[in-house]
Amino acid sequence: MRFIIEGGDRLSGVYSPQGSKNEALQIIAAALLTEQPVEIRNLPDILDVHRQLELVELLGAQVERLGRHAVRIRAATLEPNALLSVEGRALFRSIRGSILLIGPLLARCGEAYFPRPGGDKIGRRRIDTHLLGFAALGATFSYDPHREVYHIAAPRRLQGAGILLEEASVTGTANLLMAAALAQGETTLYHAACEPYIQQLGLLLRQMGAEIEGIGTNRLHIVGQPALNGASHTLLSDVIEIGSLIALSAMTQSPLRIQRVPLAHLTPIVRPFERLGIPAHVEGDTLLIHPPPIYEPNTVEDGGILILSDHTWPGTPPDLLSVLLVVAIQAAGNVLIHQKMFESRLFFVDRLIEMGAQIVLCDPHRALVMGMGRRASLRGIRMSSPDIRAGMALLIAALSAEGRSIIEQADQIERGYERLDERLRQLGAQIWREED
């Protein structure tokens, strides 16, 4: 599938972001922790969510669709061996979020089988944090190289422990938090991730009966329970999509209103755009973006270069750096983008250079963007989407460019963004999807 874009138009209107993709994958997994029903609302209608729901069904849970954006999951019984099937292994490898099912399976069933998870090809993505954490809770693991499948098991109920995470991994923190909720005794997670998705997961687990202290910090203390209850949960709006819309507003010089924004979690999203010279204003639960024609990076020191890098929350999220790089193309000054976590995430800059951007890829982790300050426009080209976030960044570049662009493998973008072409057309964008 491909997107065809006629760029160069100014957009306007109101945009409603979808429910959070990253949160959705965690909350669906958490529904496996209880035999009772869990209702989830504001689910994004996207491919990765569909696949996560297929996986929990394959494992034996009942999934009742309550509408386009809501489901009820009841995992009365679970069958971990389902992930040994050809279908199970292929489905598990199709998304990175499948790794989140392992903690609940281990806690409920005492074992889990799983192949190495898939997802975007953005560099090495470790699962050490997950495995070492499960081992600290009393589990053992082995790897079958012939079937390329891990087996992880706990001979008795998982035992609470003090765990220092190897890295502040969001999925690692989520997996261990879910496993600890059913472990015997107390667990303390140090160096835990504290992104909004983790905070929301913690609040759901509390609602289900878990005892958790430290939500929103990098130290989580969990008192395990013998069983958890059912619950009802509504997802936050997707903060990465909100950041993408700020970037689109800036690059196309379009005033936009983004409604239903989670104000308590917005500062790490808005802050890097403000450093680029793009202010945002809040009106109730709506974000107003009126980008200046020329935006100048705030370097604090005269003659300095603005450096934007990813950090653990509440720093700039790694998923936001791709669109920040695109916005820097038209800044009135130079910007260094430093992607610390993944060594293949910046390789899409070759396409931006072909469009006319002035970028030097210094090494796999750093790109120097020499802002053009509107002295020239990007030009439309034919390109492919390498992953969800780079694909969205290329789409924003294409909408700001002069002429026609074609983005192949656009289904990569649709893994993370719901009905994107339809919603952008409502803002005045000329974008169409075309099947192969």
LINSULDA-V943920 format. One record per pair of residues at least 6 apart in sequence whose C-alpha atoms are under 7 Angstrom apart, sorted by the first residue. I is the first residue (numbers start at 0). GAP is how many residues later the second one is. Records with the same first field share a line. If there is no record, write none. Layout:
I->GAP + GAP
//
This chain:
0->407 + 408 + 409 + 410 + 433 + 434 + 435
1->404 + 405 + 406 + 407 + 408 + 431 + 432 + 433
2->403 + 404 + 405 + 407 + 428 + 429 + 430 + 431
3->401 + 402 + 403 + 427 + 428 + 429
4->393 + 394 + 399 + 400 + 401 + 425 + 426 + 427
5->393 + 397 + 398 + 399 + 424 + 425
6->391 + 392 + 393 + 394 + 395 + 396 + 397 + 423
7->391 + 392 + 393 + 394
8->243 + 420
9->242 + 243 + 244
10->243 + 416 + 417 + 418
11->242 + 243 + 244 + 415 + 416
12->243 + 244 + 414
13->242 + 243 + 244 + 245
14->242 + 243 + 244
15->242 + 243 + 244
16->220 + 221 + 224 + 225
17->26 + 219 + 220 + 400
18->23 + 24 + 25 + 216 + 217 + 218 + 219
19->24 + 215 + 216 + 217 + 218
20->23 + 217 + 395
21->175
22->174 + 212
23->19 + 25 + 211
24->24 + 27 + 72
25->74 + 175
26->174
28->71 + 72 + 75
29->74 + 148
30->7 + 42
31->43 + 72
32->71 + 75 + 195
33->41 + 193 + 194 + 195 + 196
34->39 + 40 + 41
35->38 + 39 + 40 + 193 + 194
36->35 + 36 + 37 + 193 + 194
37->34 + 35 + 36 + 192 + 193 + 194
38->32 + 33 + 34 + 192 + 193 + 194
39->30 + 31 + 32 + 192 + 193 + 194
40->28 + 29 + 30 + 192 + 193 + 194
41->27 + 28 + 192 + 193
42->26 + 27 + 192
43->25 + 374
44->23 + 24 + 373
45->368 + 369 + 370 + 371 + 372
46->367 + 368
47->47 + 367 + 368
51->46
54->36
56->6
57->24
58->19 + 20 + 21 + 23
59->15 + 17 + 18 + 19
60->12 + 13 + 14 + 15 + 16 + 17
61->11 + 12 + 13
62->8 + 9 + 10 + 11
63->7 + 8 + 9
64->6 + 7
65->6
79->25 + 32 + 33
80->32
81->6
82->6 + 30 + 31
83->29
88->26
91->6 + 25
92->22 + 23 + 24 + 25
93->24 + 25
94->22 + 23 + 24
95->21 + 22 + 23
97->19
98->18
99->71 + 75
101->10
102->72 + 73 + 75 + 76
103->74 + 75
104->6 + 7
105->6 + 47
106->51 + 72 + 75 + 76
109->43 + 44 + 45
110->41 + 42 + 43
111->39 + 40 + 41
112->36 + 37 + 38 + 39
113->35 + 36 + 37
114->33 + 34 + 35
115->33
119->267
120->266
121->220 + 221 + 222 + 223
122->219 + 220 + 221 + 222
123->218
128->36 + 37 + 38 + 43
129->42 + 45
132->30 + 43
133->42
135->25 + 27
136->21 + 22 + 23 + 24
137->16 + 20 + 21
138->13 + 14 + 15
139->12 + 13 + 14
140->9 + 10 + 11 + 12
141->8 + 9 + 10
142->6 + 7 + 8
143->6
156->26 + 27
157->25 + 26
158->24 + 25 + 26
159->20 + 23 + 24 + 25 + 26 + 27
160->25 + 26 + 27
161->25 + 26 + 27
162->25 + 26 + 27
163->25 + 26 + 27
164->25 + 26 + 27
166->24
167->23 + 24 + 25 + 144
168->24
169->23
172->19 + 20
173->24
179->7 + 42 + 44
180->29 + 41 + 42 + 43 + 44
181->42 + 43 + 44 + 45
182->41 + 42
183->40 + 41
184->38 + 39
185->36 + 37 + 38
186->34 + 35 + 36
187->31 + 32 + 33 + 34
188->30 + 31 + 32
189->28 + 29 + 30
190->27 + 28
191->26 + 27 + 28
192->25
193->22 + 23 + 24 + 119
194->118
195->69
198->16 + 17
201->13
203->29
205->6
206->24
207->20 + 21 + 22 + 23
208->19 + 20
209->13 + 14 + 15 + 18
210->11 + 12
211->8 + 9 + 10 + 11
212->7 + 8 + 9
213->6 + 7
235->26
236->23 + 24 + 25
239->79 + 80
242->26 + 77
243->79
245->43
246->76 + 77 + 80
247->148
248->6 + 7 + 40 + 42
249->41 + 77
250->76 + 149
251->148
252->38 + 40
253->36 + 37
254->34 + 35 + 36
255->32 + 33 + 34
256->29 + 30 + 31 + 32
257->28 + 29 + 30
258->26 + 27 + 28
259->25 + 26
260->24 + 25 + 26
262->22
267->46 + 47 + 48
268->47
269->10
272->6
274->22 + 23
275->19 + 20 + 21 + 22
276->18 + 19 + 20 + 21
277->13 + 14 + 17
278->10 + 12
279->7 + 8 + 9
280->6 + 7 + 8
281->6
293->37 + 38 + 79
294->36 + 37
295->35 + 36 + 37
296->9 + 34 + 35 + 36
297->8
298->6 + 7
304->29 + 30 + 31
305->28 + 29 + 30
306->28 + 29 + 30
307->28 + 29 + 30
308->7 + 28 + 29 + 30
309->6 + 7 + 8 + 11 + 29 + 30
310->6
318->70
321->67 + 68 + 71
322->70
324->12
325->67 + 71
327->7 + 41 + 43
328->28 + 40 + 41 + 42 + 43
329->41 + 42 + 43 + 44
330->40 + 41 + 42
331->39 + 40 + 41
332->37 + 38
333->35 + 36 + 37
334->33 + 34 + 35
335->30 + 31 + 32 + 33
336->29 + 30 + 31
337->27 + 28 + 29
338->26 + 27
339->25
342->21 + 22
343->20
345->18 + 19
347->42
350->32
352->6
354->23 + 24 + 25 + 26
355->22 + 23
356->21
357->11 + 12
358->8 + 9 + 10 + 11
359->7 + 8 + 9
360->6 + 7
361->6
376->24 + 25
377->23 + 24
378->22 + 23 + 24
379->18 + 21 + 22 + 23 + 24 + 25
380->23 + 24 + 25
381->23 + 24 + 25
382->23 + 24 + 25
383->23 + 24 + 25
384->6 + 22 + 23 + 24 + 25 + 27
386->25 + 26
387->24 + 25 + 27 + 28
390->22
391->21
397->7
420->10 + 11 + 12
424->6
//
